[in-house]
Structure formats: structure tokens, C-alpha cells
Amino acid sequence: MEQTVEIKQKYITKPSRSGLKYHLKTFGCQMNEHDSERIAGLFEQDGMVRAIDEDAADVLFVNTCTIRENADDKLYGTLGQLKQWKLKKENRKLLVGGCAAQKDKSLVRDKAPWVDVVLGTHNLTNVINLLNQSEDWGPVTEIIDEIDEMPTEAPSIRESEFSAWLTIQIGCNNSCTFCIVPSVRGAEISRRPSDIINEAKSMIDSGVKEITLLGQNVNSYGRDLRIDNKARPYFAQLLYKLNELDGLERIRFTSPHPKDFKKETLEAVNDLEKVCKQVHVPLQSGSSKVLSKMQRGYTKEKFLEKIELVKNTVDNVSLTSDVIVGFPGETEDDFIDTLEVLMSSEFDSIFMFQFSPRPGTRAYDMKDDFIEKEIITDRFNRLKEIQTDISHKRFKRFIGTKQKVLVEKTSKKNSEIFTGKIDGGHITHLDKDNLAIGDYINVEIKEATPFYLKAEIIN
């Protein structure tokens, strides 16, 4: 019998599942990655240990995404396969959370009744209580549609000892017609600055050297807090406070919105030693007509003005962006506008997406204007080719320069290589000799590809 339960407490502190093993399957964005770190922290607080893979796990949590159309197909295909996973061992527990669960609600259980717990994006810290309920009473679903304050913080088990996500804001107040995020993450809610600073200090004490500030629209952070009785962003001031913390080497942030960029924020990026000189400016389209249809809040001309503001304010800035190809009604001329903005802006790299209609968004109802798949694929390939050339040109500017790299992990393709990032966020490869993960080192860039740099340590 399916249960719907009320939150009684945020998370428990007394371990009850000592010896059991858990595994996480995470789809989607950085916010989901961070949410999975919090789930891992709650599971380990409950006595569980991480399994090497799902076959060794007693408890499996699937953290879902709903940004693209095939995300739903991937989810329900995965849940179908996991039915066999449950049957292979007695008392296994399957939990589903994240954005797709928040959007689909009871549909998850309708399609996959073998799932034990379904929960949304607003109540992750209740996961242990829901797991308890499922053991006592059977499958349970809890989806909360709205919250009016930040959820209680939970312990996190990070993938990296030296780099960490730090949530400063949840939700989004924008109304982009292609985006499902406001529906599944809710309205913008900012954390109190003191809570952010205290968590950052705790991270630093545990060995973290690089913090990435997370929010759906970080440069509007603090507007809802009405600090000093003013409804204005507080993001620049937050950067100044974090820059003062001893032991912290780097501060990054994602994702901002072009319409909310203020000169004071860019001046903070330029002036503060620990804030990386990397700025993400999501374009989505270079056509003013398409941007209006997307409800992005700026035109092609306004966007280019923002790019000039960034370049004129932040010395040696590295620019990145997002682009959607094939939005409903996009003509060849609209696409050419996008290519013109790319060539003018010269982004170091971009995230490229083919338009995917998402149920629950207004773009989903623009079916009369949908573009043929073959046209979208052709435009995507042309975009990719042009951006690859731009990226190669931008990456080559680092050859012969001295940079700082935080060593992050072993390369997936070559076990003899470490990878890390320079200040601008560019992936950098290094030979492992005399290095360890977590080292923050001086290097000289020797080679450049469109996708990564090669460097040697400076003794």
C-alpha cells in the first residue's frame, strides 16, 4: 500500500543500518551532484557504507533529471532494469528522488511499483524517515510542492576531498519557456550569509581548497533576504566575505543569468584574489526574436553589451556559455545570429544542446513551430565545428604561460595522468610523477587542444 507521510524531523542522528551498503546513480546538473553528496552523508550517518557498485548495494538511490526529453526515457528504462536488481537479493531498497520525481510525482510509482521510496527536490533531508516508513508500512511517496525557507543542511560525503559545492540559493524566479526548473525547484530562496560562511569554514577545516557556489541564478542571490531592508542582490558582498577566509584557495560560481549581471559583481571577480577569473554567461540563442520567445529578458544587442562589460571589467577573463539549437521557430537567419554572437564573444567553451520539448514548459506547447530533427542536427554540427575552432584558438593563448593547477583526479583515459583546472576552469593534464590529488601547484602550459591543456610542473 502506498503511503504519503508528513515530515516529522529533518534527519536522524542515531545509526540504524550499520553494515548495509548503498549506491547512488546521479543524472543531471551540479545541483543534483551536490544533492547526491547530501544523500550519501545521510546514509552514512545512518550507518551505511558506500558500495563499489550497484550489484554490491543493499540500498540504491536514483537521483533523477528532467531537463531533456530523453531524461524521462532514461529514467524509466533504468527503473525497469532495476526491478531485476531488487529481485536478486532479499530486502533490497530502491529509492527515487530528484527533478523527475518532483515533476512526475505518483507517475513514478504507476510506472515502477517496485520502487520503495519516491521523494522530490524539497525534502531530501527526510530520506531516512521515509526509508523507515517504507520498511514498516510499504512503498511511500512524499512530494512537497512548495517550501518557504531553505531546507535544513545535511552532512555531505563529497566525491573530492579538496573541491566542494556550496549551495547559496535554491529555486528560480525566471520564466524561460524552455526550462522546467522553476516547476521542480520552486521560487528563489537565498541562504543567510552567515550560514554560508560557516559552512565554508567547516569545509576549509576538512581540507577543501576550492569552493563552487551553487544556485540557479547566483547573481540575484540575496534579493529575497532584504538585507538592510533593500530588495537588491547581495552576491558581490558575499564574494568579498568568502575571499577573506583563511585556507581557501579558490572560489567559483555557477550559474548566473545575463540580465542580472552587475558591474559590482564583475569588479569583485576582477579584484578578489581567490575568485576565479571565469565567468559563465548563458546565451541560449543569438537571435533577438528567439530570445523573446524564450523569455530570456535580453536581446542580441544587450547580450553583446554584457559581454563587452565582462571583458572590459575582468582582466584575462575566460568566458563560457550555453546554447540551444533548434528552438521552436528558429530560422536559418536566427541560427546565423547565434553563430555571429559566438564569433564575436569568443567563448573559451560552451555547453551545446539540441532543443528537447519538456512537458510542463511553455515551449512544449509550441508544436506548430517545432524544427525538423535533421535541420537541428545539421545546425548542431555546424555550431560544434565553429566553436571547436574558437576554443582551440582561446586555449592556445595559454601556451608558454605559468598557471596554478589544483590536482583533482586521475584521468579516465590514462591512469598515468592527473587532471585539474587552471584559474580559468580549463581542464589541464599532468604526468603523475611526484604529485598527489589535492596538490595546488605552479605549472607551465606546454600544449593546447580545443578541449584541454597539457602542462609540466615548475620546480
C-alpha positions in Angstrom: 0.0 0.0 0.0 1.3 3.4 -1.0 1.8 5.8 1.9 2.0 9.6 2.0 3.7 10.8 5.2 4.3 14.1 6.9 7.8 15.3 7.7 8.4 14.8 11.5 12.1 15.6 11.6 14.8 16.6 9.1 17.2 13.8 9.6 18.2 11.3 12.3 21.5 11.1 14.2 21.4 7.5 15.6 22.7 4.9 13.1 20.2 2.2 12.4 21.6 0.4 9.3 25.1 -0.4 10.3 26.7 -2.8 7.8 24.4 -2.1 4.9 25.8 -0.8 1.7 24.4 2.0 -0.5 25.0 3.1 -4.1 24.0 6.4 -5.9 23.0 6.8 -9.5 23.0 10.5 -10.3 21.8 12.1 -13.5 21.9 15.8 -14.5 23.4 19.0 -13.2 25.8 20.2 -10.5 22.8 20.7 -8.2 21.9 17.1 -8.5 25.5 16.1 -7.9 25.5 18.1 -4.7 22.2 16.7 -3.6 23.6 13.2 -4.0 26.5 14.2 -1.8 24.0 15.1 0.9 22.1 11.8 0.4 25.4 10.0 0.9 26.0 11.9 4.1 22.6 11.0 5.5 23.1 7.3 4.5 26.5 7.2 6.2 25.1 9.0 9.3 22.6 6.1 9.4 25.4 3.6 9.5 25.6 2.6 5.8 28.8 2.4 3.8 29.3 3.1 0.1 29.2 0.0 -2.2 31.7 -0.3 -5.0 28.8 -0.7 -7.5 25.1 -1.2 -7.5 25.5 -5.0 -7.5 27.1 -4.9 -4.1 24.4 -2.5 -2.7 21.5 -3.1 -0.3 20.1 0.4 -0.8 20.1 2.2 -4.2 19.2 5.9 -4.6 18.4 7.2 -8.2 18.7 11.0 -8.4 16.8 12.0 -11.5 17.0 14.8 -14.0 14.2 16.2 -16.3 16.0 18.9 -18.3 15.9 17.0 -21.6 13.3 14.8 -23.2 15.3 11.6 -23.2 15.9 12.1 -19.4 12.4 10.6 -18.8 13.0 7.7 -21.1 16.4 7.1 -19.5 14.8 7.1 -16.0 12.0 4.7 -16.7 14.3 2.4 -18.7 16.7 2.4 -15.7 13.9 1.6 -13.3 12.8 -1.2 -15.5 16.3 -2.7 -15.3 16.5 -2.1 -11.5 13.4 -4.4 -11.0 15.7 -7.3 -11.6 18.3 -5.7 -9.2 15.7 -5.8 -6.4 14.7 -9.4 -7.1 18.3 -10.7 -6.9 18.7 -10.1 -3.2 16.2 -10.1 -0.4 15.3 -6.8 1.4 16.9 -4.5 -1.1 15.5 -1.0 -1.1 15.1 1.2 -4.2 14.7 5.0 -3.8 14.0 7.6 -6.5 14.4 11.3 -5.9 15.3 14.5 -7.8 13.6 16.6 -10.5 11.8 13.9 -12.5 10.3 12.5 -9.3 9.3 16.1 -8.3 7.6 16.6 -11.7 6.0 13.1 -12.2 5.0 12.5 -8.6 2.8 9.4 -8.4 3.5 8.6 -12.1 6.9 7.2 -10.9 5.1 4.6 -8.8 2.5 3.9 -11.5 5.3 3.0 -14.0 7.6 1.3 -11.4 5.6 0.0 -8.5 8.7 -1.9 -7.2 10.2 1.4 -6.1 10.2 1.7 -2.3 10.5 5.5 -1.8 9.7 8.4 -4.1 10.7 11.9 -2.9 11.1 15.2 -4.5 13.7 18.0 -4.5 12.4 19.8 -1.4 12.6 17.0 1.2 15.8 15.2 0.6 16.8 15.5 4.3 13.7 13.3 5.2 15.1 10.4 3.2 15.9 8.2 6.3 12.5 8.7 7.8 10.9 7.8 4.5 13.1 4.7 4.3 11.9 3.7 7.8 8.3 4.2 6.7 8.7 2.0 3.7 10.1 -0.8 5.8 7.3 -0.5 8.3 4.3 0.1 6.0 5.3 -0.5 2.4 6.1 1.8 -0.5 5.9 5.5 0.3 5.7 8.7 -1.8 6.4 12.2 -0.4 6.4 15.2 -2.8 6.3 18.7 -1.4 5.2 21.3 -4.0 6.5 24.5 -2.2 8.7 25.5 0.6 9.2 28.9 2.1 12.7 28.5 3.6 15.9 26.8 2.9 15.9 23.1 3.9 17.9 22.1 6.9 21.5 21.4 6.0 22.6 17.8 5.9 26.0 16.2 6.2 27.7 15.6 2.8 30.0 13.0 1.6 31.9 14.6 -1.3 33.5 13.0 -4.3 36.5 15.2 -3.8 38.3 16.0 -0.5 39.6 19.2 -1.9 36.8 20.7 -4.1 33.2 21.2 -2.8 29.8 22.5 -3.9 28.3 25.1 -1.6 24.6 25.9 -2.2 23.8 29.6 -1.7 20.3 29.6 -3.2 17.6 27.2 -4.5 14.8 27.8 -7.0 14.4 30.3 -9.8 12.2 33.3 -10.3 12.8 33.5 -14.1 10.2 32.2 -16.6 12.3 30.8 -19.5 9.8 29.0 -21.7 12.2 26.0 -22.3 13.0 25.4 -18.7 11.4 23.0 -16.2 13.5 24.2 -13.2 11.0 26.6 -11.6 8.4 23.8 -11.6 10.6 21.3 -9.9 12.9 23.5 -7.8 10.4 26.3 -6.8 10.9 30.0 -6.3 14.3 31.6 -5.4 15.2 31.2 -1.7 18.6 32.5 -0.6 20.6 31.2 2.4 21.6 33.6 5.1 25.2 34.8 4.5 26.3 33.7 8.0 25.1 30.1 7.2 27.1 30.1 4.0 30.2 31.5 5.7 30.0 28.9 8.5 29.6 26.0 6.1 32.6 27.3 4.0 34.7 27.5 7.2 33.7 23.9 8.0 34.7 22.8 4.5 38.1 24.5 4.8 38.7 22.9 8.1 38.1 19.5 6.5 40.7 20.2 3.8 38.7 21.8 1.0 40.7 24.2 -1.1 38.2 25.2 -3.8 34.5 26.0 -3.3 32.0 26.4 -6.1 28.9 28.4 -5.2 25.7 26.9 -6.5 22.4 28.4 -7.4 20.0 28.6 -10.4 20.7 32.3 -10.7 23.6 33.2 -8.3 23.9 36.8 -9.3 20.4 37.5 -7.9 21.4 35.9 -4.6 20.1 37.8 -1.5 17.4 39.8 -3.2 14.8 37.9 -1.1 16.7 38.4 2.1 16.1 42.2 2.1 19.4 42.9 3.8 19.3 46.4 5.2 15.6 46.5 4.2 16.7 46.6 0.5 15.5 44.1 -2.2 18.8 44.0 -4.0 21.3 41.3 -4.8 24.0 40.6 -2.2 26.2 38.4 -4.4 29.2 40.7 -4.7 29.3 41.3 -0.9 29.2 37.5 -0.4 32.2 37.1 -2.6 34.1 39.7 -0.6 33.3 37.8 2.7 34.3 34.4 1.3 37.5 35.9 -0.1 38.6 36.8 3.5 38.6 33.1 4.7 42.0 31.8 5.5 42.9 28.4 3.9 40.6 28.8 0.9 42.5 28.9 -2.4 39.7 29.3 -5.0 36.1 30.5 -5.3 34.0 29.6 -8.4 30.3 30.1 -9.0 27.5 28.8 -11.3 25.1 29.7 -12.8 24.4 33.4 -13.4 21.8 35.0 -15.7 23.0 37.6 -18.2 20.2 40.1 -17.4 21.2 40.2 -13.7 25.0 40.8 -14.2 26.0 44.0 -12.3 29.3 45.8 -12.6 29.9 45.4 -8.9 29.9 41.6 -9.2 32.3 41.7 -12.1 34.6 44.1 -10.2 34.6 41.7 -7.4 35.6 38.9 -9.8 38.4 41.0 -11.1 39.7 42.4 -7.8 39.4 39.4 -5.4 42.5 37.2 -5.4 40.6 33.9 -4.7 37.7 34.4 -7.1 38.5 32.6 -10.4 38.5 34.8 -13.5 36.0 32.6 -15.2 32.5 33.9 -16.0 29.7 31.8 -17.4 27.2 33.9 -19.5 24.4 31.6 -20.8 23.5 32.8 -24.3 20.9 30.2 -25.3 20.3 31.9 -28.7 21.8 34.8 -30.6 18.5 35.8 -32.2 16.5 38.6 -30.5 13.4 37.0 -31.9 14.1 33.6 -30.4 15.3 35.2 -27.1 12.0 36.9 -26.9 10.2 33.7 -27.5 12.4 32.1 -24.8 11.5 35.0 -22.4 15.2 35.5 -21.6 14.9 39.2 -20.8 17.6 40.5 -23.2 18.2 40.9 -26.9 21.2 40.0 -29.1 22.5 43.6 -28.7 22.0 43.7 -24.9 23.8 40.3 -24.6 26.8 41.6 -26.6 26.9 44.7 -24.4 27.1 42.4 -21.3 30.0 40.5 -22.9 31.8 43.8 -23.5 31.2 44.8 -19.9 32.6 41.5 -18.7 35.7 41.7 -20.9 36.3 45.4 -20.0 36.0 44.7 -16.3 37.6 41.3 -15.7 41.3 41.1 -16.9 42.1 38.0 -18.8 38.7 36.6 -18.3 37.7 33.1 -19.5 34.1 33.1 -20.9 31.8 30.1 -21.1 28.2 29.8 -22.2 25.2 27.6 -23.0 23.5 27.4 -26.5 20.3 25.7 -27.5 20.0 24.8 -31.2 16.6 24.3 -32.9 14.3 26.2 -30.5 10.7 26.2 -32.0 10.5 28.7 -34.8 14.3 29.1 -35.2 15.1 30.0 -38.8 18.4 29.8 -40.6 18.8 33.5 -40.2 18.2 33.1 -36.4 20.8 30.4 -36.3 23.3 32.6 -38.2 22.7 35.3 -35.5 23.8 32.7 -32.9 27.0 31.9 -34.8 27.7 35.7 -35.1 27.4 36.1 -31.3 29.7 33.1 -30.8 32.4 34.5 -33.2 32.1 38.0 -31.6 32.1 36.8 -28.0 34.9 34.1 -28.4 33.8 31.9 -25.6 36.5 29.5 -24.3 33.9 26.7 -24.4 30.2 26.3 -24.5 27.6 23.7 -23.5 25.6 22.9 -26.6 22.1 21.4 -26.5 19.6 20.3 -29.2 16.1 21.6 -28.3 14.1 19.0 -26.4 10.5 19.6 -25.6 9.7 19.2 -21.9 6.2 18.6 -20.7 5.3 21.3 -18.2 7.1 24.1 -20.1 5.5 26.6 -22.5 7.9 25.6 -25.3 6.3 22.1 -25.2 3.1 23.7 -26.5 4.9 25.3 -29.5 4.4 22.2 -31.5 3.4 24.0 -34.7 6.9 25.7 -34.7 9.0 22.6 -34.0 12.0 22.2 -36.2 12.7 19.0 -38.1 15.3 16.8 -36.4 17.6 16.7 -39.5 17.8 20.5 -39.5 18.6 20.6 -35.8 21.3 18.0 -36.2 22.9 19.9 -39.1 22.9 23.2 -37.2 24.3 21.5 -34.1 27.2 20.0 -36.1 27.9 23.4 -37.7 27.8 25.1 -34.3 30.2 22.4 -32.8 32.7 22.8 -35.7 32.8 26.6 -35.3 33.1 26.5 -31.5 35.8 23.9 -31.6 37.9 26.2 -33.8 37.2 29.1 -31.4 38.1 27.0 -28.3 41.3 25.9 -29.9 42.3 29.5 -30.6 41.4 30.5 -27.0 43.2 27.6 -25.4 46.4 28.2 -27.4 46.8 31.6 -25.7 48.0 29.8 -22.6 50.9 28.0 -24.2 54.1 29.2 -22.5 52.3 30.8 -19.6 52.7 29.9 -15.9 49.4 28.9 -14.2 48.2 27.4 -10.9 46.5 24.0 -11.0 44.5 22.2 -8.4 45.1 18.4 -9.0 41.7 16.8 -8.9 41.7 13.2 -10.1 43.3 10.5 -12.3 42.3 10.8 -16.0 39.7 8.3 -17.0 41.5 7.6 -20.3 45.1 7.4 -19.0 45.9 6.1 -15.5 49.4 7.8 -15.7 47.8 11.3 -16.0 46.4 13.6 -13.4 43.8 16.2 -14.3 43.0 19.5 -12.7 41.9 23.0 -13.7 43.7 26.3 -14.1 42.1 29.5 -12.8 40.0 29.9 -15.9 38.4 26.5 -15.5 40.3 24.8 -18.4 41.0 21.1 -17.8 44.7 20.5 -17.6 46.6 17.2 -17.9 49.8 16.5 -15.9 52.1 13.5 -15.5 51.6 11.9 -12.1 55.3 12.0 -11.2 55.8 13.4 -7.6 52.2 14.6 -7.5 49.2 13.8 -5.4 45.5 14.6 -5.6 44.9 17.9 -3.8 48.2 19.5 -4.7 47.9 23.1 -5.6 50.9 23.7 -7.9 52.7 26.0 -10.3 52.8 24.7 -13.9 53.8 25.9 -17.3 51.4 25.2 -20.2 53.1 23.2 -23.0 50.3 22.2 -25.4 46.7 23.1 -26.1 43.8 21.2 -27.7 40.3 22.5 -28.1 39.3 20.6 -25.0 42.2 20.5 -22.6 45.7 21.8 -21.9 48.9 19.9 -21.2 51.3 21.2 -18.6 54.5 20.5 -16.7 55.2 21.2 -13.1 57.5 24.1 -12.3 60.1 23.0 -9.7 
